[in-house]
Amino acid sequence: MIYLDNAATSFPKPPEVIRAVSGAMEKIGANPGRSGHRLSLAAGRVVWNCREELARMLDVPNPENIVFGCNCTDALNLGIYGSVSPGDHVVTTMLEHNSVLRPINGMVHRGEITWTLLAPDPSGVVTAEQVAAVITPLTRLVVINHASNVVGLAQPVADIARVTRRAGVLLLVDAAQSLGVLPVRPLEMGADMVAFPGHKGLLGPYGTGALWIRSGLDLTPLKEGGTGSSSESMLQPDEMPEALESGTLNMAGIAGLMVGTRYVRIRRQEIYEHEKSLSDAMWEGLRNIHGVSVLTGRPPDVGVVSFNVGAFTSGEVANKLDTRFEIATRGGLHCAPAIHTHLGTLDRGAVRASVGHFNTKSDVDALLAAVSEIAREVS
Ligand SMILES: Cc1ncc(COP(=O)(O)O)c(C=O)c1O
């Protein structure tokens, strides 16, 4: 099987990540930060070491400002619900994933907040000027994805951050498709929060993700409960990360994430160049196949290319690629309905091919040959 669905989750994982997960389960297996025995302390060290490794990856000084969750959705929900209150206005783009659109739209439907949804300009980005034009005195939060999981284009987050900073508005960046590939440095970028999964570009296991929060920004916790600290109090502690991180953590997943993050951190530029060359070849090659329409007019910034073939639905093409050619891609809407509405592909969706660190040029060549054959069935 040729795996071209890395935007959903990266596969395969480096063997050292798998060894770290099983090693943590076999040799440590205790609840981190709860008990005083040496296994619990060892588990606590694993969690702390991962926080430090993530802080190095993000180039931020405070590992305690990184709050673990199960995935990027968890992190985005914490950033959104933790910062927005009734009466607030929120700005997002049509490029966002349902993990942003649904919490915000849910609050809108309950009559709690107002919302402006910005369409990208013809080049595929939402500009800082567009954001500046819709900020009002009630605006509390802007949420923007760093790179789109449908069109693979990067957004000008640093420019947008200059606008939000000036206006005193919070900026939450969804780095689901960028971390591990593009540089993601929240302080340099000017973000207030950055949400990311552990299981995509960081090559970690499922069930991992985190939210980085700027020092001094207090979020309302989504979960309250046991933290292993200040247990005499029946109130949630104020200290980070416990203030926002209750319940037993996915210690084995976090052990794998630490190793995955280190693996990626020391190879980030090489990973970027490799994925960029593969996605450029994919974009160029698909555009040259008669009957294929590629969703973007320029090559992607991360390893994601979406396309359609003739009048086939995206599901039909993805299914042919799977069953006849043993190539894994993703049809449908990629949990991002607004951008498909904008691009006119809400009905048929698009086939998304997304490369990762372990793909090769021959994987791309196999995809192009398979799509050419499917396209010939149309004419
Ligand atoms: C841009 C974007 N944001 C958020 C998510 C949600 O990530 P997770 O599956 O880790 O919750 C995804 C997943 O595909 C994504 O592509």
The ligand as an SDF file (V2000), in Angstrom:
LIG
                    3D

 16 16  0  0  0  0  0  0  0  0999 V2000
   -6.1900   21.9740    9.9580 C   0  0  0  0  0  0  0  0  0  0  0  0
   -6.6190   20.9350   10.9490 C   0  0  0  0  0  0  0  0  0  0  0  0
   -7.0200   21.3390   12.1570 N   0  0  0  0  0  0  0  0  0  0  0  0
   -7.4070   20.4530   13.1010 C   0  0  0  0  0  0  0  0  0  0  0  0
   -7.4010   19.1090   12.8580 C   0  0  0  0  0  0  0  0  0  0  0  0
   -7.8430   18.1630   13.9210 C   0  0  0  0  0  0  0  0  0  0  0  0
   -6.7730   17.3610   14.3360 O   0  0  0  0  0  0  0  0  0  0  0  0
   -6.9840   16.0650   15.2210 P   0  0  0  0  0  0  0  0  0  0  0  0
   -7.4290   14.9900   14.3140 O   0  0  0  0  0  0  0  0  0  0  0  0
   -5.6470   15.8310   15.8210 O   0  0  0  0  0  0  0  0  0  0  0  0
   -8.0030   16.3900   16.2460 O   0  0  0  0  0  0  0  0  0  0  0  0
   -6.9710   18.6410   11.6110 C   0  0  0  0  0  0  0  0  0  0  0  0
   -6.9900   17.1980   11.2880 C   0  0  0  0  0  0  0  0  0  0  0  0
   -6.9740   16.7750   10.1740 O   0  0  0  0  0  0  0  0  0  0  0  0
   -6.5570   19.5830   10.6400 C   0  0  0  0  0  0  0  0  0  0  0  0
   -6.1400   19.1910    9.4330 O   0  0  0  0  0  0  0  0  0  0  0  0
  1  2  1  0
  2  3  1  0
  2 15  2  0
  3  4  2  0
  4  5  1  0
  5  6  1  0
  5 12  2  0
  6  7  1  0
  7  8  1  0
  8  9  2  0
  8 10  1  0
  8 11  1  0
 12 13  1  0
 12 15  1  0
 13 14  2  0
 15 16  1  0
M  END
$$$$
